[in-house]
Amino acid sequence: MIPYTPELPLQAVLFDMDGTLVDTEHLWWEAVEQVAGRPLSEADQPEVLGRPVEHTAAWLAAGSGRDGAELAAELHREFADRVRTEIVPRPGALDLLDTLAAAGVPTALVTASPRAVADVVLDALGAHRFAVSVTADDTERTKPAPDPYLAACRALGVEPAGCVAVEDTETGVASAEAAGCAVLAVPSLAPIGAAPGRTLRDTLVGVTTEELRAMAAPELRVMSWNLWLGGSEVDDHRAKQVKAVLESGADVVGLQETAGTAARELAEALGWHHHRAGENLGVISRHPITARFGDPGAGFYGAAGVRVEAAPGREVDVWTAHLDHAPYGPYESAFDGLGAAELIAHEDVRLAQMRDTLDRIAASSRDGVPVVLVGDFNCPSHLDRPDVAWPVTRAAQDAGFADSYREAHPDPAAEPGHTWSPIHPVHEDGSGRAEPQDRIDYVLHRGGLTVRDARTLVIGTPRPWPDVADNDWPSDHAAVVTRFTLPRP
């Protein structure tokens, strides 16, 4: 087994300066009041907060008839003088920068202030804390245009979608969101409204790297696992199942062959939520389950689903399906020599079960909620064996489902992804014939999820049947684990 090592979706954190990292918004406000020669009011905020010096100078010039360039120079002087003598880091700012540095997450300073002022602040905060700084002097357009944040991302070599921008004004938030960044908004002088993809906090105190990772690109790891008669063929199987789930890094596991109690017992051991359907289907989830679907009285074969709250305000439907094992196409192909037409004709039972599953999914689906369908389909994929148009997986594809494993590993010859069977190198009828090795367990998806990785999972090196009691891996199937990025709201 390859140990589970999560890749961090958080590529960088991009910080505004004034009012976000340092308490300078009031200094800027005082500088503008000094140059304007009058107190400012709430009505003046859109022309002052988060705006570059040139914008505010032009606004003052329009109202006073004074020269805009002279006003800009005066604003520069007034503000810089105040920064040098009165700068104060915002609560939690330095702690968060240090936390990100310790976690290896790069940071950038992205400000609408000129370079001369930004360099004064960088000296006070420690320029070493930032890999990149972008000021009003560095882009043709500044905030609220996306240019400063896009420039910072280019300089860091990161994608905006993998970054969190930390801002304190509507102007800055507009700039970051236009660039495609998630936003942590910590208002200073003026409130900031709630919006999808935007997180509001009163302060930076207590903000963690984990919270920022979740803002940048929330992930969901989904596992499909046939437990093989609940795992009863292997000693101490329940503890081994718990260990496998933990080492997989999965957030949600669609189970087959649960032998009635496995879903509940696994969930209880993990402290997770669960749904049981019939005697052999279940879903366990570290995230809250907000709805349950499918036939609660399903037999050995069937389908069941749940809706999980995978991140605040973001739900995903996860279904598990177990389709009939007979007749088994790989045996009919390898042992009986059946051709494509006969193999396809013999998929009628599984095809009907898949269509029933897809109908149930359609009936329970909700707009904007992605769907993951996992399971032991007991048949190969049309993506793996182009000589046979295996109809079960084609039916799922026709219903809009993509095969996550084949997205991550497009070449079936290089990465076959076999899940049947880690304990059956030879056929168990005693003939000595090699057991057909096939990919019959799947994690399919539709609705905006992005596949970041997919892999098969087997712990240890299982001994072959029938000497399996001491195996570390308590199943006759390999599991499949896919890591998704959730779509932005």
N, C-alpha and C positions, 0 to 999 in steps of 0.2 A: 504494500500500500504506500502511496505517496502521502506523506503527512499533510494535513490541512493547513495551509498558510494563506490567509485571506489577503488579496490584493486590496490596497486602499484606494477607493474611488476618489478621495479628496486629493486633487492634484496641487492646489495652492489656495492660500487665503490672501485676499487682496483688500488692503485697509485704506479707507479714506483717512485723511489726517485731521482737519479742523473739526472739532466737536466729537470725533470718534476716538482717536488715540490721545489727543491732547485737548485740554479745555481751552480752546482758542476761539470758539464761536463768539463768546462774549467779548473777547479782545477785538475781534474783527468788527463786531457790532459797535463797540466803543470807538474804534478807529473811524468807521464810516460816520458815526454821529459827529466826531470831531471835525472831519473834513466837510461834512454837510452843514455844520454850524447849527444843528437843530436836533432835538430828540427824534428817534425813529419810533414808528408804531408798528402794530401787527400788519397793517396794510403794506408796509415796506418790505416785509420778509421775502417775498418772491424775487425781489431784485437784489437781495443782500445775501441771504443764507445759501451756501453751496455754490455761489456764483464766483467766477473769476474776477480779478481786480478790474480788468478792462470792461467787463459788462457793467459792474457797479459804477465805474467811473463814467461810462457813457450815459448811464441812467441819471447820474447826478448832473452831468453836463447838460442834458436835455432839459432839466428842470431849473437850471441856474444860469445858463448861457455861458458858463465858464469853459475853458479848454479841456477836452477830455484827456489829453496826454498829460497835462499838468496835474489834473485830478488823480490820475492813475499813479503818477510818481509820488504824490502826497499820500495817497492811501498806502502805497508800499512802505513808505517811511514810517508812518504812524503805526501800522500793523507790526512791522518788523521790530520796532522799538519795544512794543508791548510784549511780543513773543520772547525777546531776549531776557526780559526782566521778570516776566510773570507766568511763564509756561508751567502748566501742571498736567501730568498724565491723567487721563480719565481712569476712574476706578476699574481695576481688573485688566487694564490694557497691557501693562508690562508682564503680568503673570501669564496672560494668554499668549503673548509673543514668545515667552520662554517655553511654555508648554508645547507650542507648535514646533519650536526649534528642537526640543528634545524628541519629538515624534518624527522629525525629519520632513516636516511639511514646509515647503518654501513659502515665503511671504513677500508681498510687494506693497509699496506705498503708492497710492493713486490719488492725486490731489488736484484740485482746481487752483491751488495757490501757485505763485511763480516759483522758479527754482531757488531764487535767493532766500525766500521765506522757508521753503521746504528743507533746504540745507541746514538752516538754523534749528529746525525741529529735529531733523535727523541727528544732528550733533547732540541734542539734549536726550533723545531716546536711545541713541546708539546706532549708528549707521550699519553696524554689523548685523543688526537684527533683520535687515531687509536685503533680499537678493537683487531687487530691482526697485527703482523709484521712477514714477512718471508724473510730471508736473504740467502746468498750463503752458509751459514753454516747449513741451516735447511733442505736442500733436497740433494739427491744424485746427481742430475743433476740440473743445473741452466739454465737461459735463454741462447739460444733460445728454449730449451726444455720447455714443458708445465708444468713441475713439480712445479715450484714456485706458479703459479696461481692456479693450482689444490689444492695445499696444503693450500693456503689461503682460498679457497672456502670450503674445508673440515673443517677448523678451525672455519669458520663463520657459517657453516651449511647451505650453500646456493648452488644453481646450477649455474655453469658457464654461462649458457645461459641467466640467469637473472641478469648478472653483466656487468658492463662497466669497462674496464681497461684503464687507462690513461697512455700513453707512449710517449717517445720522440725519440726512435731509432727504426730502422728496426728490430734489434735483439729482443727488448722488444715486439714489435708488433707481431713478429712471435711467441713468447712464449705465449702471451695472446690469439691470434687467434687459436693456436694449442690446447689450453685448452678449447676453445669454447666460449670465451668472445667476446662481442662487444668491439670495440676499439675506443677511442677518441685519436687521434694522434696529438701531439703538438710538432713538430720537434724543436730541439735545435740547434745542430751544422750541422747536415746532413739532407737532405730532405727525406721525406717518401712518397712513391707513393700511389695513390688512389687505392681502392679496394672495392668490395662489403662488406657491414657490417662494414666498417671503415669510421669514420668521421674525417676530417682534420680541425684543427683550428690553427691560428697563435699564440694564447695565451689562457690562462685560464680565462682571464678577461672577465666577463660577462657570463660565462657558468652557466646555470641554472639547477636546479634539473629536471625540466620538459624536457629539452633537453636530459639529460642523461637517463631519463625514456624512451623516444622515441627511443633512441639508443639501449637500452637493449632488449626491447620486445615491439615493436609498437603494439598497440591494435586497433581494429575496433569493435564498438558496432553497431549491425544491429537490426533494429526493423521492425516487420511486423504488420500492423495495418489496419483493415477494418474500415473506418470512418463512415459507416452507413449513406448512402445517403448524404455524405458530412458533417454529424453531424447535419443536419437540424432539427432533432426531439428534440434537447436539446437547451435551451436558452444559448446565448452567447457562442456558440459552438466553434467558431474560437479561442477565447482567451483560452478556456479550452483545446483545442488541442495543442496550443503553450505551455501551462503549462505542459501538459503531456509529450510532446517531451523533454522539458528541464529537467524535473524530471527523465525521463528514462535514461538520460545520453547517448542516442543514437547519433551516428555519421552519420548514413544513415538510412532512413526510407522508406521501400517499402509500398506504399499506395494502397488500393483498395476502390472502391465507393467514388471517390473524387468529384463527382458531377461537374466535369469540371474545377472548379477554385481552389480547395483546395490546390493542390500541389503548385501552384504559390503563393497563398496567404500565406500559411504556410512558404514557403521559404522566401518570402519578409519580413514577420514578424520576422523571425529568423536571417535574413541576410545570408541565405544559398543559395546553388545552387539547381536547380530543373530540372526535365524532366517530361513533360506531354505527355501521349499517349492516344488518344481517349478521351472519356468523363469520364472514371472512373478508370484510372490507372495513377500512378505517382510515382516518386522517388525524395526525397529531401535529400540533403547531405551537411554537413558542410565542406566536402573536395571538391576540384575542380572536376567537371565532365569533363572527357577528351573525351568521346565518348557516343553516344546514340544508342540504339538498339531496335528492335521490330517494330511492325506495328503502325505507328503514328495515323492511323485511326481505331484503335481497338475499338470494341463495348463495351458493358457492361462487357463482359468477354474477356479475352485475356491475353497477357503477354508483358512486356516491360522491358528494362534493361538499365543500364548505366555502364560506366567504371569510377571509381573514383581513384584519386591519394591519397591513404590512408596515405602515408608517402613519404618522398622524394625518388623518384625512385621506388616506390612500388605501383602497381595498383591492384585493385580488381574489378571484375564485380559483380554488384548487380542487380538481376532481381526480379520483382514483378509479380505475377500471380493471376488471379481471375478465378476460374472455376465455371461452371454452378451449380445452387443450387438445381436443380430437375432432376430426383427423388432423394430424400434425404435418404440415406441408414439407418441412425439411426431411422428415422420414420418408414421405411419399416420393420426394424427389431423389434422395440419395439411395434409398433401399429398394423402392419399387419402380423407379425410372419413369414416373409420370411426367407428362409434358405440361407446358404452360397452361393450356386450356383446361386440362383436368385439375391441375392444382388450383386454378382460380375458381373453378366450379365448386371445389370442396371447401371453399372459404365462406359458404353461404351462412352457416350458423354464426361464425364470428362477425361477419359483415352485418348481419341483422342485429347482433348485440352492440356493435359499434354505432350503427344508425340510431338505435334506441338511446345510447349514451349521448350522442350528439343532439338528439331531440330534447332530452332532459336538460342538457346544457343550454340549448336555445331558449327553453321555457323559463329558465331561472336567471339568465344573463341580464345584466343591467348596463345601459350605455355608459361608457367610460371606465368600466371595470374590466381589466384584463383577465384572461382565463388561462389556466395551466391544466392540461390533461395528462396524467401520468398513468402508468399501469403495465401489467403483464398482458400483452395482447396475444401471446402464444402464436405469433406469426412473424415472418420476416418483413422487411420494409421494401417497398418498390424503389426506394432510393439506394438500396444496397445490392439488389439483384435485378438489374435492368432487363434480364431475359424473361422475367415474370412480373406482370403488372399487378402485384399483390394488392387486392382491392381494399383491405381494411385500412391500411395506412393511407392509401389514395383517398378513401372516403373522408378521413380526418383532414387531409390536405385540401380537398375540395370544400370543406367547411371552414377553411381559413386558418387551420392550424399548421404551424411550422415545426419541424423536428429540430430541437435545440442541439442534439448531439451532432447531427449532420451539418448544422450551421457552423458549429465550432470545428468540426473535422469533416470537411467536404469529400475527402477521398476515402471511400470504403475499403480500398485495397491497403492503403497505408494505415488507416485507423478503423479497423472493423468494428470495434466497440462491442464485442460479443458479451452477452449477459447469460446465455445458456451454453455450457454450464461449467462453473469452476470445479465441480466435483465429479463430472462425468466425461472423462477423456475417451472412454469406450462405452458402447451401448450396453445397457444393463441386462440384456437378454442372454449374456454368456457367449455370444457368437464371436466376440473379439473385434467386431467391426468398430471403426472409429465413430464416436458420437458426432453428429453434425453440430458444429459450433455456430451460433447465430445470435443476432441482436433482436431480441423479442420483447425487451422492456424499454419503455420510452418516457421522455419528458417533452411533451408538445406544448405549444403556446400560441396565443393570438391576442391582439389588443394593445400593442404598444410596448411590450416588454422588450428589452435588449439583452441578447445573450452575451455574457462576458466570458463564460467558460462552461464546459460540460465535460464530464468524465465518468467512467465506470469505476466502481469501488468494490474491492474485496480486501479484507484484512488478513494478513498472513498468507501462507501457502496451504490452502486446504488439502487434506488428504482425500483421495478419491473414494467414492462409494464402494463398499459399505462401511469402510473404516473411518467414520466421520465424527464419532462421539466427542473426540477431544479437539475438534477443529476450533480455531478462534473465530472463524466466520460461520455463523449459525444458519446458513441458507444454502440452497442449491442454485440460486440465481446470484449474479452480480447485481449490485444496485447501480442506479444512475443518479448523478447529482449535477444539477445545472444552477449556475449563478446568474441571476438576472439583475439588470438595473431597472428600477421602476420608472415609468414615464413621468415627466413633469405634469403637475395638475393643470 
